[in-house]
């Protein structure tokens, strides 16, 4: 492999790793947001029930 | 609006990454003495710029936390510290990859290299501190530590001027001898890294805020049930 190809592959791997980290963070945040929605529903129902 | 930004930002990052790769590897001219290995420089300097901006963000957010005592500032500081450590790691990996063929050694205890390694240890220490001591006390201790640790950022930047070392002075004056044709790809690369670090900090910050929100609602529910 030429130097340029080697560099291209190395850079692409690192960029791909960072993108994967970004997608993972985004996925985790979406999961938490869904959990917040569910918990808020439960909270509202509980509040209504207690009233 | 927020959903649009969530969709647009990763696409922008991807396009910026492709532009940075093309600029560094295909458009930038080959350096006469060093050859293709010099192209690591576009990645190295972009990572360093992103790390500096992230640590500046940690510094500002830590002051914000000490002044306002609100968790969002602590969340912002720890998000930026994590991203800063990630980019400093890239700097510490890409530097030796360039140094081995050029200097004949993976590592030398040059002032720039040594202070950068110190920077990595300081902010890794910050993250460990933040994880070890939970709650308000931990956040306050981490904020004070982050403000003190930030002193190393200008030291890293000016180290090539203050002390004699072998690290090239490209941007700090002293005639780095950068070919003018290398400047546009360099700027694209720095912009791509800054955009990437901004998006990563934003995601990490939103994640920490969402986790706080889950904890708050859970406590409220437990209070209601008991």
Interface residues (C-beta under 8 A of the other chain):
Chain A: X2 X3 X4 X7 X8 X11 X12 X14 X15 X18 X19 X21 X22 X23 X25 X26 X28 X29 X32 X33 X35 X36 X39 X40 X42 X43 X46 X47 X50
Chain B: X6 X10 X13 X14 X17 X21 X24 X25 X35 X36 X37 X39 X40 X43 X86 X90 X196 X199 X200 X203 X204 X206 X207 X210 X211 X213 X214 X217 X218 X220 X221 X224 X225
